[in-house]
Amino acid sequence: AVVSTQSTGEHKAEKKREISCASCREVVLWKTLDHHQTQQCVKRLIACGKCKVKVPFSGKQDHDQNVCVRRLVKCQHCGVNIASVNLAGHETSKCPRRPSQCELCSETVVRVELEAHQRSSCSKRVVECDLCKDRVVADMLSKHMNVCPKQLIICKLCEKIMKLECWFDHLHEFEHLIKQFPNIPVECDACSEHVLATSLKSHKEFDCPYRNVECDLCKSTYPANDLESHKRNSCPKVKCDLCFELVFREKSNSHRLQCPKRVIDCEECGEKINADKFTTHSERICKNREVKCALCSTGVRLRMMEAHQRSWCPKRLVKCDCGERITAEQLSKHRENCALRLITCEEWMCGRIQARFWDDHMKSCPGRPVECKTCGEEIRYEYLPAHLNMSCPARHVECESCGNEMKYKQLPEHMHLYCPGRYIECETCGKEMKYKELSVHMFLHEICQTMKLLMIMLLSFAIYYYYFFSKLGYDLPFFIQK
């Protein structure tokens, strides 16, 4: 009971013990530590409800407002709330009110209004003249109206109202006046310049800066003094500076990248060539192009062809030391059988010998392989005498124990099993002796054994008679007494 009371007291003291939180360093009771770390600690990690990233509780508000990639951010163009991670893509490609550049006039307009701008307010759009129905650029319409052939004008001579296209026909009616008064000054109704009546027609056709001329690019009609400006700035077609082909202005940049007259660098030789001549250059002219060797049909750079046929081509003719001319690829095979090739004598240090003298050399070379007539082993000629005297297994030797003559390879078996002079151990007494003395030694062992048996029999007989005579009370025989 005392132990139980003591442990209960310790447990209560443990619950009241204070401890510092490892995250926020706040001092709390031990029993409330778990609740503090999961519910109250300002440094505890909680998962963001949008991006699922774990952040400290104290930084949750800043994370939601400034850091979270899933927070809603207002698009600066359309005002729609978009997730932060998708905002850049929305503003550059999806926002209907993002700023976009007009392809015709290069003016920046809202994307959703771009189509309406190009249709109704773009200064470079193509519009139709209400009078002549010609299609002209919008910013040139006012100048076109001054020279439009359907425009109504007043004849300065007769004050009659007519269309501009009828003016020249109308002048023919006054040819009699012009013939009658050739030097009368008249005013050009287009440029207001005073010219002689006889020169008015040619002035209207060739000299008047406001005469109607046709653009040779787009085939539209413009005043002569505005034609160059039209070609330079507003004509929907332009002439390529390289190939002089007519292309649409908006496609001029892409045309330059594909123009057949553009200059490109040959990757092989570095020369600058027109694109339309590049194929011919690379196949026929380029000095670094790949061509087939006439000998081996291998692809080789043209500038390297001479060196290839002189040094590397496997089909080039080369001269062997024997004087024969053969292809380079067959030279190694030819040298294997060439009579003048040098062969190194590997059997003995004889040096290098020409193949034609090889057979004669092998007959006299001290290192040539020969066959031992005794054992059949192949051995160098120089070592044959020593082999026959010292190492040939079939040489005849004399047994040192018995003096018998036999082959050297038979000597171990002879010394172990058959030699009468070999030493052998007696199985009875363990004494070592020559094999030829063993029979005599074993005979002596048999005699000794027989003597032992006789002595045992005599001793047994004596003991028997001793007990027999002693029990009967007789005196022992003399031989037992002894």
Stockholm file with secondary structure:
# STOCKHOLM 1.0

chainA/1-482         AVVSTQSTGEHKAEKKREISCASCREVVLWKTLDHHQTQQCVKRLIACGKCKVKVPFSGKQDHDQNVCVRRLVKCQHCGVNIASVNLAGHETSKCPRRPSQCELCSETVVRVELEAHQRSSCSKRVVECDLCKDRVVADMLSKHMNVCPKQLIICKLCEKIMKLECWFDHLHEFEHLIKQFPNIPVECDACSEHVLATSLKSHKEFDCPYRNVECDLCKSTYPANDLESHKRNSCPKVKCDLCFELVFREKSNSHRLQCPKRVIDCEECGEKINADKFTTHSERICKNREVKCALCSTGVRLRMMEAHQRSWCPKRLVKCDCGERITAEQLSKHRENCALRLITCEEWMCGRIQARFWDDHMKSCPGRPVECKTCGEEIRYEYLPAHLNMSCPARHVECESCGNEMKYKQLPEHMHLYCPGRYIECETCGKEMKYKELSVHMFLHEICQTMKLLMIMLLSFAIYYYYFFSKLGYDLPFFIQK
#=GR chainA/1-482 SS CHHHHHHHHHHHHHHHCEEECTTTCCEEEGGGHHHIIIIICTTCEEECTTTCCEEEGGGHHHIIIIICTTSEEECTTTCCEEEHHHHHHIIIIICTTSEEECTTTCCEEEGGGHHHIIIIICTTSEEECTTTCCEEEGGGHHHHHHHCTTCEEECTTTCCEEEGGGHHHHHHTTHHHHHHSTTCEEECTTTCCEEEGGGHHHIIIIICTTSEEECTTTCCEEEGGGHHHIIIIICSEEECTTTCCEEEGGGHHHHHHHCTTCEEECTTTCCEEEGGGHHHIIIIICTTCEEECTTTCCEEEGGGHHHIIIIICTTSEEECTTSCEEEHHHHHHHHHHCTTCEEECTTTTCCEEEGGGHHHHHHHCTTCEEECTTTCCEEEGGGHHHIIIIICTTSEEECTTTCCEEEGGGHHHIIIIICTTSEEECTTTCCEEEGGGHHHHHHHHHHHHHHHHHHHHHHHHHHHHHHHHHHHTCCCCHHHHC
#=GC SS_cons         CHHHHHHHHHHHHHHHCEEECTTTCCEEEGGGHHHIIIIICTTCEEECTTTCCEEEGGGHHHIIIIICTTSEEECTTTCCEEEHHHHHHIIIIICTTSEEECTTTCCEEEGGGHHHIIIIICTTSEEECTTTCCEEEGGGHHHHHHHCTTCEEECTTTCCEEEGGGHHHHHHTTHHHHHHSTTCEEECTTTCCEEEGGGHHHIIIIICTTSEEECTTTCCEEEGGGHHHIIIIICSEEECTTTCCEEEGGGHHHHHHHCTTCEEECTTTCCEEEGGGHHHIIIIICTTCEEECTTTCCEEEGGGHHHIIIIICTTSEEECTTSCEEEHHHHHHHHHHCTTCEEECTTTTCCEEEGGGHHHHHHHCTTCEEECTTTCCEEEGGGHHHIIIIICTTSEEECTTTCCEEEGGGHHHIIIIICTTSEEECTTTCCEEEGGGHHHHHHHHHHHHHHHHHHHHHHHHHHHHHHHHHHHTCCCCHHHHC
//
